[in-house]
Amino acid sequence: MWHHVGHVPDVRFQGLDDEDLADVWYALSACAVRHPHRFKALTDAVLNEVLSRRGDGLKWLEQRFQAIGLAESKEDVQANARPR
């Protein structure tokens, strides 16, 4: 686990490794888009923790979830193409 100098880790995330924390961020992100009043602050805190732990945080997250994002995009296109 890598930390920026001077970063004080958020105690809420102490027991989670980087990969689990990234998964939590990914799941929360979708909720934060739909319900920002409820999930945005926690989503931002998780993201900040990931970014402070990993020097390549954004690139690492992008690579980690690229395959999922592509699959979800295809599913969204198919769902939107169905007659309602």
C-alpha positions as CSV (number, residue, x, y, z in Angstrom):
1,M,0.0,0.0,0.0
2,W,1.4,3.4,-1.0
3,H,0.6,6.6,0.8
4,H,1.3,10.2,-0.1
5,V,3.6,11.9,2.4
6,G,1.6,13.6,5.1
7,H,-1.6,11.7,4.2
8,V,-3.6,10.6,7.2
9,P,-5.5,7.5,6.2
10,D,-9.3,7.6,6.8
11,V,-9.9,5.1,9.7
12,R,-13.2,4.0,8.0
13,F,-11.1,2.3,5.3
14,Q,-8.3,0.7,7.4
15,G,-9.4,-2.9,6.9
16,L,-9.8,-2.6,3.1
17,D,-7.0,-3.2,0.6
18,D,-6.7,-1.0,-2.5
19,E,-8.6,-3.4,-4.7
20,D,-11.6,-3.7,-2.3
21,L,-11.7,0.0,-1.7
22,A,-11.7,0.6,-5.5
23,D,-14.6,-1.8,-5.8
24,V,-16.5,0.1,-3.1
25,W,-15.9,3.3,-5.0
26,Y,-17.1,1.8,-8.2
27,A,-20.3,0.6,-6.6
28,L,-20.9,3.8,-4.8
29,S,-20.3,5.9,-7.8
30,A,-23.5,4.7,-9.6
31,C,-25.5,5.4,-6.5
32,A,-24.0,8.8,-6.1
33,V,-25.0,9.8,-9.6
34,R,-28.7,8.9,-8.8
35,H,-28.7,10.0,-5.2
36,P,-25.9,12.6,-4.6
37,H,-27.5,13.9,-1.4
38,R,-27.0,10.5,0.1
39,F,-23.9,9.0,-1.4
40,K,-21.6,11.8,-2.9
41,A,-19.7,12.6,0.3
42,L,-18.9,8.9,1.0
43,T,-18.0,8.3,-2.7
44,D,-15.7,11.3,-2.6
45,A,-14.0,10.1,0.6
46,V,-13.4,6.7,-0.9
47,L,-12.0,8.2,-4.0
48,N,-9.7,10.5,-2.1
49,E,-8.4,7.5,-0.1
50,V,-7.8,5.5,-3.3
51,L,-5.9,8.4,-4.8
52,S,-3.8,9.0,-1.7
53,R,-2.9,5.3,-1.5
54,R,-1.9,4.9,-5.2
55,G,0.3,7.3,-7.0
56,D,-1.3,6.2,-10.3
57,G,-4.8,6.3,-8.8
58,L,-6.9,7.5,-11.7
59,K,-5.1,5.5,-14.3
60,W,-5.2,2.4,-12.1
61,L,-9.0,2.8,-11.6
62,E,-9.5,3.3,-15.3
63,Q,-7.6,0.2,-16.1
64,R,-9.3,-1.8,-13.3
65,F,-12.8,-1.0,-14.5
66,Q,-12.3,-0.6,-18.2
67,A,-13.7,-4.1,-19.1
68,I,-16.7,-3.6,-16.8
69,G,-17.4,-0.2,-18.3
70,L,-17.3,-1.6,-21.8
71,A,-19.7,-4.4,-20.9
72,E,-22.1,-2.1,-19.2
73,S,-22.0,0.3,-22.2
74,K,-23.0,-2.6,-24.5
75,E,-25.8,-3.6,-22.1
76,D,-27.0,0.0,-21.9
77,V,-27.1,0.2,-25.7
78,Q,-29.0,-3.0,-26.0
79,A,-31.5,-2.0,-23.2
80,N,-32.1,1.3,-24.8
81,A,-32.7,-0.3,-28.2
82,R,-35.5,-2.5,-26.9
83,P,-39.0,-1.2,-27.5
84,R,-40.7,-0.1,-24.4
